[in-house]
Amino acid sequence: MSWSLKGVAGALKNKIFPLKPGLTLGRQGDLVVPDTKASSIHARVIQDASGHLLITDNNSKNGTRIKGERVAEVPVKAGTVFYIGDQGFEIIQQGEDETPAPAPKTKAKSRPREKVPDLVELDELTPAPPARAAAPPPTPAVKAKRELPKLDPEETKAPIPVPEEGTLPPLPLEVEALVEKSPNIPPQDDLPEPPPAREDELEVVPEAPAPKPKRYWHEILAEFMATNQEDFQEKKKPVSALNPAVVLEFVRGLQVSTHWVLGYGPRKIGPNSLDLPIFEPGAPAVCFEIFPSADGIVFKTNHPELVLLNGQAVDSNTLRVGDVIRINETLIEVDFEE
């Protein structure tokens, strides 16, 4: 038999959801309950050994209620009404509520037949004009071959004139006029030799550094560990159990839907924390610290102007259920788990 949940109060009123084993209800459940009094996973649907379905409360903060009384489980029976916060649900069998009737089938209208024109007598047809003869394809243009002039074999055998040894052809008139206008230019052979360079003017080329010997990675690691041995020594820190365990649930910001359960302290929360990081831009390196004391679980911060507790700037205070820690745009709700 199939079961369903029908909203009877709240934002899900008149909406129907299928009910099956494994279904979770809550602000982050399979069936999202948009109610501030609902927990992230408020309730679950399970099936007992006899095959009956039960809706069990998931140790929620505000509980699951029937007629105003808090119950641990809701038996799946037709007509049972239970509440999660201000959202009410009624258990119904599939098909109990009226479903919209299917639209009646209508017979498709046939299209009217087009009127066929009357036949035309053959002698009324106008003869088609005769087809024009196709024009012949154009003749491709042929490039005329250029004939090279024929050389006289006797002319090709004439020797090429070579100047005699020690003689050069005369200079052009322009070059001769340029030389005459520059009489102070000494001959190339009469140029004085440059003076020898002094020792202090000689450029000293540094010797190339000797190549470093190759080292293996384990040798480099061993040297690093020996140099920084004190930084790697085990430093024991006293820790104590947080009783009850502290539950930090992100309800707004970049880490919304994040759920932390802290069972021991002291614990530091902030961008520099490896296990409890804060991703809020502009947050201090260590936002706040939680540790046990004789009065209960204590909240402490060195940045009260950036980290607010219940909207107030306080250095330290004992945490209670429902407290809200604010870091810029990030909101964290405090709860306890027995």
Secondary structure, DSSP 4 states (H G I P E B T S, - for coil): --EEEEEEESTTTT-EEEE-TT-EEETTSSEE---TTS-TT-EEEEE-TTS-EEEEE-S-SS-EEETTEEESEEE--TT-EEEETTEEEEEEETT-S--PPPPPP-PPPPPPPPPPPPP--GGGSPPPPPPPPPPPPPPPP-PPPPPPPPPPHHHHTSPPP-PPTT--PPPPHHHHHHHHH-TT---GGGPPPPPPPPGGGSPPPPPPPPPPPP--HHHHHHHHHHHTTGGGS------EEEEEEEEEEEEESTTTT-EEEEEEE-EEESTT-SSS----TT--SS-EEEEEETTEEEEE-S-TTTEEETTB--SEEE--TT-EEEETTEEEEEEEE-
